Amino acid sequence: MDPTANNKLHTGQQSQHFSQFTNTLKEYEISFLNAKDGKNGNVPDIFDVVKEFRSIAAQSAARILSSHGEPTVESQNWELEAKFWYLFDLMMSFRAYTESEGNGKTETEKLHTYNSSAIFEKKLLQENRELYQIWIIIVWIQQNLPAIERPSNVVTSKWSNSLISGGLQSADLDYPLRDPSNTKNIDNKDKEQDHTFFKYVYHLIIAGKFEEAFNECRLSENLTLCMIMCGMQEYVNPKIDESVTTEFETQQGIKKHALWRSTVFNLSQQPQLDPYERAIYSFLAGSLPDSTVLDDSDWETELLLNMNQIIQIEVENYLLKEGKSDNKEIIVPVPRTAPTLESILNILSIKHKEESQHPIRVLIGSVILNTLPQVIHSSIGMIVDIVKGRDTTNDIIDEPYLLRILTHLAIVVDEIEPGSIPEEDKIQLITTYISILKLKGLYDSIPVYVSFLDDNAILEAYSFILCTVDDPTVRQSQLNLMNLLRLPSNNILKRTTERIFSDTEEFYIPKDTIAITSELSDVDKHLMFGVEWLLQGHIYSDGLQSVVAMCRRLLLNGKVEALQSFFEANDMTALIQNFAGERATIDQPGAPFDESGIQEIKQYMFLTTGFKKYKEWQRAVTKLNSESNIPTQIEIFQEYSRYSLELVKSFLVELTQDDTTVDFPVLYEIRALYTPYLIIELHTGLVNASELLQIPTFISDALKITNVVANETDKIYLLFQTSGKLEEYLQLVAKTATYVK
């Protein structure tokens, strides 16, 4: 396969997710604008955007995994991002909902002393937002744990090998628990099978797959564990707990929850038991397993174990407080003080250093601690360090996905809680991100992100990007998107043109000696594209003023042919007509408007046409030979000669009659540069044509031009003095006079 094709495919896949995120935000913005206008009654939900972000990340992970056949760093990053957006959705939607209900308090049902424990626990979760969020985190981790494969060697009988060998004196399944001394008589094969079974059930339980765990206990004759696990189920009496009769149809669980927890905790401390059996009891009791199991846990699993510990301790403390449990019934003291979220994450950062340092897990931690604005703000410092050269590398640069996530995070958090993200932080992230989009050529994505900025930031950030856009197709697409997203397009385009004029100003400082040149530099093109933004955006009044300003710049630097190329590419007649129509709409009917700009542009069009005819004559001269059509050549020259003479007599004459106007100095300077030049070129052209075409009268015509220069009515000789060309012209006239016979 062609390597180039492979590269293009990879590039396309890399760009695909950028477009997917963009389209999600674009649809949200359009729906919001339509709802605002009453075109769509439903205001879009920002959490639908978050859900779509999660879907995009999950699809990207699956696509990469499918193409490589095994997990890669990139696929794992996408998978972790999908988990992050899922947690963000769960946590932030809960926080937003409870806040909207009034300071986080929702109406709870009235409790009675006779209500069952489950009703009290339900009330606790309703009232304790922090505890409910911990429950959300547990559910999130459990739903994102990898699939648990059933071991092939899970047996269906207990202690079978030990019974056959006679090692056990009783077939009672929990006999070794009642008499620990018999543990040494259990066959090693039974111990291995037990270890496999308990490890499997442990992972089922922490994953919340309790029914599967129950079934495995029944199938393997682990009835003792099955009965112990029944304590997980909540006690509900449907006859007295009417409010939850639809949730629980039958009485479940046991009433003495504190006693059960204490008993199970005691079992977790028995050293003769398999480490994973003890780990099961630790989880059920809300404590952490010993190091044998804990050291084999990853970041997410250990976070789950700690979250379980918090919720178990807090629930039991609440039940004790409400009189639903009795401390006197507790056999073995169990943990009573729950760790804080901060302390848990700090411990994880030490034990699982590499995992904890992953940027997305840092964001996961910030969602848990509800510190997203602070984390986003800290990322701004990283960007500033790179921009100012204080740092050459950090996660923002080294992990390209991080800037994308942070940008989207700033947008959605600010939509959920307006003002929670400082405007400066959001601006910095979005402007940095759109710079990346520009580098990737994803121009259609840029207006979507710009739309989430305030008006001032839009002007500065978007105009900065548009200053670099030259492709007409891309420009038109940008204009269409501006209108679709209802961005302040007129102000944006004006600011873009203003920027370009400012950026190019240093290149148009006239030198002491100006040479008329045919050069068309990249700076010239950039300046022209800046003016064309206004023309393409149908901003005729500002467009006409910008054309005038551009013409002056080019002409003062001798770039008349560059200006000619602009006029050829842009219909000035249409601009003038549209400008007149625009002014007629704005001004009072019949009121005159200032036509000086129109007149000036027409004069410059007149000038460039004269240069075009001069070039046509020069091309004709280069092709002149014995076989040339002399009458045609004479006609070309005479057309050039007549046009030039007319141009000399009229170019900018009317516009420079009043020397008190603000524009007089610059217009006079342009006239002083080009009128002498045109006369000298015409004079030289007549002399050359006389020799080439054998027409002696052209010499006389050249000398007659001196009358035009010297007459006191037009005072063109003053233009020669201003431009410093008078001496050159007089020498040319003197030399020509010698040709007269």
N, C-alpha and C positions, 0 to 999 in steps of 0.2 A: 504493500500500500504506500502511496505517496506520503512522505513525512510531512510535507506542507499541508496536506489534507488533514493529517492527524493533529497538527498544530491548530489549524482553523477550527476543528471540531472541539478541541480542548478549550480554546478561547471562547467559542460559542457557548459551551457548557458553563464556563466561568461567568459569563455575562448574563446567562439565563436567570440566575437567582436575583441579580440586581434588578432586572426588569420585572420579575415577579413581585418583589417587595414594592417597587415603584407603582405597579398597577394596583396593588392592594390599597396603597395610600391614595392613589388618584381616584379610585372608585369611592373611597370614603369622602374625599373632598367634594367630589361632584354631587354625591348624595346629600351631603351637608348643605351645599349651596342650593340645590333643588328644594330641599325641605325648608330652607330659609325663605325661599321665594313662594312657598306654598304649592310647588309643583309635585311634591311628594310629602305626604303627611307624616311619614316616619323619619325622625332624626336618626341617622346611623349610629350604631353602638361601637365605640372605639374598641370594646373588647372583642368584637367580631374581627377587627383588624389584628388583634393579638393572636386570636385563634388561627387566623390565616398565616401569620408569621410562623407559628408553630408547625403548621402543615407544610409550609415551604421548606423549613429546616428538615423536617422528617423525610420529605420526599427527596431532598438533596442527599441526605445520608443514605437512603435506600438506593438511590441511583448510583452513587459512588461505590457503595458496597457491592452492588450487582455487577458493575463493570470491572471491579478488581477481584471479586470472588472472596475477599477476606477484608476484615476491618483495616482501615488506614487512619493516619492521623487526621486527615481531612474529614473522613466519614464520622470519626468519633467526635470531632468538634461540632459537626452538624447535629449529631445525635444529642450531644450535651446542650446545644443551643435550643433544640426542640424541647428538652426537659425544662430548660430555663423559662422559655415562653409559657409553658404549661403552668409552672409554679407561679409565674408573674400573673397569669390570668386568674388562677385560683385565689391567690392572696389579695391582689389589688381589687378584684371584683368584690370580694368579701368586705374589704375595708371601705370601699366606695359605697357599698350598699348600707353597711351599718352606720356610716357617717351620715348618709342621706336620711336615715331614720331618726336622726337627732342625737348627736354626740355619742354615737355608737350604742345607744340603748334601744333595744327592741322590746316590744310588749311580751311578757312571759305569762304563762298560765298560773293561776293561783294554786299554791301547794297546801296540802293538808298533812298532818303528822302521820296519817295512815297510808299515804302514798308509798309506792314501792321505790326502791333505790334508783331504778332506771329513770323515774320521773325527776328525781332530784338531780341526777347526773345530766339529764337533758336541760334542766333549768340552769345548771352550772355552766354548761357550754353556751347557752343563750346569753347569759349575763357576762361571762368572762371571755372577752374577745381574744385575749392573748392565748388562753387555753384552747379556744376553738381554732385558732390559727395553727397551733401545734398539731391538733388533730388533722388539719388540712395538710400539713407538711408530711405527716405519717402516711396519709392516703396517697399523696403525690409520690413519695419514695416507693411505696409498695406497688403502685401502678407502673412504675418505671424500672422495677427490678427485672433482670434478665429472666427468660423462661427457665423453669426448673425441670430438668429431665429426671424421670424416674429411673433409679438405678436398676440394672438388670438382675442384681442378686438380692433383692428384697425378698425375704422369706415369708411364709404364711404360718409359721409355727414358732413358738417361743421356747428357747432352751432345748431344742430337739436333740442336738448333739450331746449336751450335758446329761440329759435324761437317759439317752442310750448308753452312754459310758458309765452311768451310775454315779456321776459326780454330785448330783443333787439328791437330797433325801426326800424332797417333796415336789410334786408336780404343780403345786400352787405357783402361779406366775410371779407373784410379788414376794415369794419366799426369801429371795436374796435381800430384799429391802428390810424384811423383818429380822433377818439374822445375817448381818453383814459378814460374819465369819465364813459364810458359804460362798461369798463372791469368788474366793480363790479356787473353788471347785468348778466354776463355770468353764466350759470348754473354750479354748482360744478362738475356735471357728465361730462359736456363738457370740463371743465378744466382738469379733470382726463384723459379723452380720448385724449385731445390735448397733455398732458404731455407724455402719452404713445407713441403717434405718433411722436412727436418731438425728443424724446429720441431714438426711433428706427431710424429715418431719420438721426439724428446726427451720430450715429454709422455707418450707411451706407456711409455717406459722408466722415468721417475721414478714412474709410476703402477703399476709392476710388471707391465705387460702386455707381457712379453718375447716371447711367441709371436706376438702381433700385430705387434710391431716387426720380428721376423724375417721374417714374411710380407711386410710392406711393403717390406723391403729386397730380397727376392727379386723381388717384382712390379715394382719400379722399377729393377732391375738394379744396385742399390747393393750389389754383392757384397763389396766391400772392407769396408764397415761391417758386413755380415752376418758376415764371418769374424772381425772384431775383436770383435764381441759374443759370439762363442762362448767367449771367455775368462771370461765371467760364470758359465758352467756349471762345476759342481764336478767335479773328477777323482775317479772312483771305479773301483776294480778289483774287480769282483764275485768274482773268484777268491780274493782275499786278504782282502777286507773282508766276511766272511760275515755280520756283524751287520747289515749294511744291504743285503743282497741283495734284500730285499723292497721296499726303497725305490728302488733303482737297478738296472734290469735289464741295462743295457749300460754300457760305459765311456763317460764323458762328459768333455768339457772338455780342458784341457791341464795338464801337470804343472808347468811353470815359471810359476807364478802371479805371482811377484815380478817376473820379467822382463816378463811381459805387462802388468802394472800400470805398470811404469816406461815401457814403450813407449807405452801409451795416454796416460799423463800427458804424455809428450813431444808427442804429437799435439795435446793440448788447449792447448799453448802456441804452436801455429803460427798466426801472425796472418793468413795468407792464406786460412785456412779460414773458412767461414760461422760466425757466432757460435754458432748452435745446434748445428752439428756439433761445435765445440769443447766446448760445454756437455755434449754426449753423452759425449765422452771424459772430461771432468772428472768426471762422475757415475760412470762406469765405474771411474775411477782413484781415486775417493774424495776428490776435491778439489772446491773450489767453483768455479762458472763465473765468468767475468768480469762486470763491472758491467753490461754490455749486457743480459745475461740475468737476472742477479741482481736488478737494479732493477725488473724486470718481474714478480718473484715476490711472492706474498702471504705472510702470516705462516706458514701451514701448510706451503707449499711450501719456504720457506727453512729451516724447522725440519727438514723431511725431508732436505734437502740436507746439513745439518749432522749429522743423525743418521747418514746414510750415510757421511759422512766419518769419524765416530768408529768405526763398525763395521769399515770397510775398513782403517783404520790399525791398530786393535787386533788384527784377525784376522791381518794380515800380520806384525805384530810378534811375535805368538804363534808363527806358522809359522817365522819366522826363529829364534826362541828354541829351537824344537823340532827345528831342522835340516831342515825341509821346504822351505826356500828358502835362497838364498845371496846375500849382499850383493854378492858379486863379479859377479853376473850383471846387476845393476841398471845400466842405461845412464845414466839421468837420475835424480838424487836426487828422491825423492818425499817428501811430508810424513810425518813419523814421530811427531809429538806430537799427540795428539788433544785437541781443546778440551774443556773441562768443560761439563756441562749448565748450570751457573749462568752461565758466560760466554756461552754461546749464547743463553740467554733474555735476558740483559742486552743483548746486541747487538740482538736482535729488538725489545726494548722501545724502543730508540733509533731503529732503522730503520723499524719499523712501529708507531709510537707509538699511533695511534688503535686499531688492532686489538689491540695488547698490553694496552691499558687496559680493554678490554671485561671486565666482571666474570667472565664464564664462562671467558675465556682465562686470566685470573688463576688460576682454579680448575684449569684444565688444566695450567698451569705447576706448581701445587702438587702435583698428582697425579704429574707427572713427577719432581719433586724430593722427593716423599714428605714433604711438609710440610703436609698437610691440617689436622692439629690446630692448628698455629700460625696458619694462615689463618683457620680457624674462630674461634679466640680473638680475632684482630684484629677480626673482624666484630662481636664482642660489644662492643668498645669503641665502635664506630660506633652501636650501638643505645643504649648508655648515654649517649653524647653527645647523642643526640636526646631521650631521656627527660629528661635533666637540663637541657636547654635550651642546652647548650654549642654545639650545631650545629643548624641548621634544615634542612639538606639534605645527603644523602650517598647513595651507591649503594643502601644498604639501603632508603631511602625512595623514591629516584628510580627505581629499577629494581625493581618489585614482585615480579618472578619470583625475584630473588636471595635473598630471605628464605626462599622456599619451597625453593629448591635447597639452601641452607645447612642448613635444618632437616632435610631428608631426608638430607643428607650426614652430619650429626652422628649421626642415628639409625643409618644403615647402617654407618658407620665404627665406632661403638661396639658394634654387633652383631658385626662382623668381628673387631675387636680390643678386647674389653671393657676399659674403663678408659683407653683411649687419648685419649678426649675427656673433659676434666674435667667432672664432674657439674654444676658451676655454669654452664659454657658451654652444656651441653645443655639445662639448665633454662631459661636465658635465651632461647635460640632457640625452644624449643618453646612457652614461655609467650607470647612475642611473636607467634609464628605463630598460636596458637589465638585470640589477640585479633583477628587479621585474619580468621580464619574466623568468629568471632562477628560482626564488622562486616558480613560478607557473608551472615549468616544461615545459615551451614553448620554448624549445631549438631551434626548427626550425625557430623561428622568429628572433633569435638573429643575425645571419649573415646578414640578410636584413638590420637591423638598423646599424650594424657595417659598412656596405658598404658606408654609408654616411659620414664616418669619413675620415680624411686624413691618409696617410700610417703609420705615427708614432703612431697616436692614435689607429689605427686598431690593431697594434701589441700589444700595452699595454692593451687596453680594452678587446680585444677578447681573448688574451692569458690568461688573468686573469680568464675569464669564462671557457675556455677549461681546465684549470688546475684542475677543479673540476668534469670534465665529465669522468666517468669510464665505463658507459654502452657501450659495443661495437657497438650496433645498433645505439645509439645516435651519437657515434663518426663517424661512417660511413656516417650517414646523414649529419653531419657537414662538412665532407670532400666533399660530393657531392654538398652541397650548396656553399661551398667556390669556387669550380670550376665553378659552374653555374653563380655565381656573379663575377667571376674573381678576387677574393681577392688574395692577395699575400700569398698563402697557405704555400709555403715553409718557408718563413720568419716567418709566424704566428706559424707554428708548431715548428720551431727551438726556437722561443722565449718562447713558452709554455713549452717545455722540459727544457729550461734554467731556467725558473721560478721555476719549480718543483724541480730541483736540488738545487736551491738556498733556497727554502722554507724548504727542508728536510735536509739540510746540518747539522744543529745543532743536529740532531738525530743520526748522524753517526760519532761522534767523538770517536775514540777508547779509551777504558778504559785501565788502567794499566794491568789488567788481562782479557784476552779475553777468553770467554767460547764458545765452538762450540755448537750451539743451533739449535733446529728444529723450532724455533719460526718464524712465518710469520705475522708480524704486519700490521696494516692499513697503517702505514708510508711506509713499504716495498712495499705494493701493490700500493700505490700512486706513489712511485718512478718508479715502473715497468710500470705503465700506462703512465707515462711521456715519457719513452723511446718508448713505443709502438705507441705513436702518430707519431713518425718519421717513424717507420716501416710500420704502416698502411698508411701513406702518401707517401710511396715509396721514402723516402729520405735516400738512402742507405749509403752514405758516412758519413753523420752526425749521422745516425742511428747506424752504427757500432761503431763509437767513443763513442756514448752515452751508448751502451751496455758495452763497455770496462769500462767506468767510473762507471757504475752501479755495475758491477761485483766486481770491486775493493772495492767499498763502502761496499757491502754486506759481502764480504769475510774478509775484515779487521775487521768486527764486528762479525765474527763467524757464519754468516747466510748462510752457504753453501746450506742448504735445501731450503731456500727461493729462492736462485739462481736456484736451480734445478727445482722449480716450474715454474720459468720464462722460462727456456729452454724447458720445456715440453709444455708450451703454445705457444711458438714462434719458428718457424723453422729457426734455426741458419744456417743450411746448405744452405737454400734458400737465406738468407741474404748475406752470403759470396759470393755466385754465382752472385747475383744481384749487389753487391758491385764491384766485379771484372769486370762485364760487364759495369757498370757505369764508372769506372776508365778507362777502355779501350777506352771508347767513348771520355772521356775528355782529356786523355793524348795522346801523340804522338803514333802512331801505333808502337807496338813492344817495347815501352819504359817500363821499370820495374817500379812498384810502391811499396811503403812501405807495406810489408805484416805483420809487427809486430802486428798490431791490430788483423788480422785474426789468427795469431799463438797464440796470447794471449787468444782469445775466445775459440779456439780449446783446449787449455790447461785447461780452466775452465770447458769445457764440459767433458773433460777427468776426471777432479776432481769430478764433480757431479755424473758421472757414477760410479766412485769408491765408493762414499758414498751410491749410490743406491744399489750396490752389498752388501755392508756392512749391509744395512737395511734388505735386503733379507735374509742374513745369520742369523741376529738377530730374524727375524720372524720365521725362520725355527727352531731355538733353542727353542723358546717358545712352539712349537708344538711337540717337541721331546718326545717320550715315547716308551714303549716296542713294540708297533705295528708300529713304524715309519719305513720307508724304509731307512735303514742306508746307503746303497750305494748312494742313491739320496742325502742324507744329506751331505755325504762326498764330492760328486761332487759339491754341492753348495758352501761348504766351500773352497774347493780347487780353485774354480773359483774366489771367493773373494780374496783368499790368493795370487794367481798369479797376479791378476789385481792390488792389492794393492802394491805388491812388485815392479811391473813395474812402477806404479804411483810414488812411493817413489823415484825411481832412475831417473825419467825423468821430474817430474812436475816442470815447469818453469826453468829448468836447462839451456837450450839454451838462454833463454831471460835474464838470469842474469849472463851470462859469462862476459859481458863487464860492469864493475862497474863504468864506466864514463858516461853512458847514463843517460838522465834525468829521465827515468822511473825506473832505477835500485833500488832506495831506497824502493819504494812502492812494487815492485815485489818481492824483497828479503824479505820484511816484510811478505808478503802473504805466500811465500815459507817457511819462518821460523815458521809461525803459523801452517801450515797444514802438512808439512812433518813430524815433530816430532809427531804430533797428530796421523797421519796415522800409523807410526811405532809402537807407544805405543798401539794403538787399535789392530793392526795386531798381535803384540806380545801377548797381552792379549787374543786375539781370538784363537791363536794357543794353548795356555795353557788350555783354557776352552774347546776347541775342543778335546784336548788330553784326558781330563777327561770324556767328554760327549760321545765321539765316541770310547773311549778305544783304542786310537792310540798313543802309547808312542813316536813315531818318531816326532810328532808335537812339543814336548818339544825341541828336537834337532833343529828343523827348526826355532823355536823361538830364540834360542841362536845364530844360524848362522846369524841372522839379525844384530847382533853386528858388524860383519865383514863389513857389508854395511855402518854402521854408522861410524865406526872407520877408514875406509881406507882414505888415504891422497889424493886420486884422486878426490873423490866426496866431501870430507870434510863436510859430513852431520852433524858431531858432532858440527860444528860451528853453525848450525841451532838450535841445542839443547841449545847451550849456549845463543844464541840470544833470544830464546823464554823462557829461564829459566826452561826448562824441562829436563835438563841433569841429575840433581840429582834424579828426579823422575824415569827416565829411568834406571839409574844405580841400584837403589834399586829394581826395577822390575826384572832386569837381575839377580841380586844376589839371589833374592828369587826363581826365576825359576831354577837357578843352583842347588838348594837343592833338586829339584824333580828328578834329574838325578840319575839313579840307576847304 
